[in-house]
Amino acid sequence: MNILIIEDNQDIASSIYDYLKTFGYTIDAARDGTTGLRLAVTNNYDAIILDLSLPDMDGVDLCRTLRQEAQKVMPVLMLTVRNSLENKLEGFNAGADDYLTKPFALQELAARVKALTKPL
């Protein structure tokens, strides 16, 4: 399984990367929205884990761009500290398939990725 992590916090990104690697996943990572968007558009991923608070582009805008302009259909899991109902609805309206708030358990994140990528 190919996963893209778009997360500017190096500690969080490294933890996710290391944990998902134990399942044999191939993982790319980006620390900003511009790089993440470029990777998402030019490569095929089974899922994207997307932080919303990125230094150069908001994750909601990045997700919306993926869905509308790039027309990418891979699952997107938003991972963020933004935990209000309004934030969650905004994420889903932008095209997110799942929404997980920080702090989070790596086991739950992995379970959600697995659920998102399970064939119908």
Summary of the structure (lengths in Angstrom):
residues: 120
radius of gyration: 12.8
end to end distance: 16.1
largest distance: 35.4
contacts: 379
relative contact order: 0.18
helix: 44%
strand: 20%
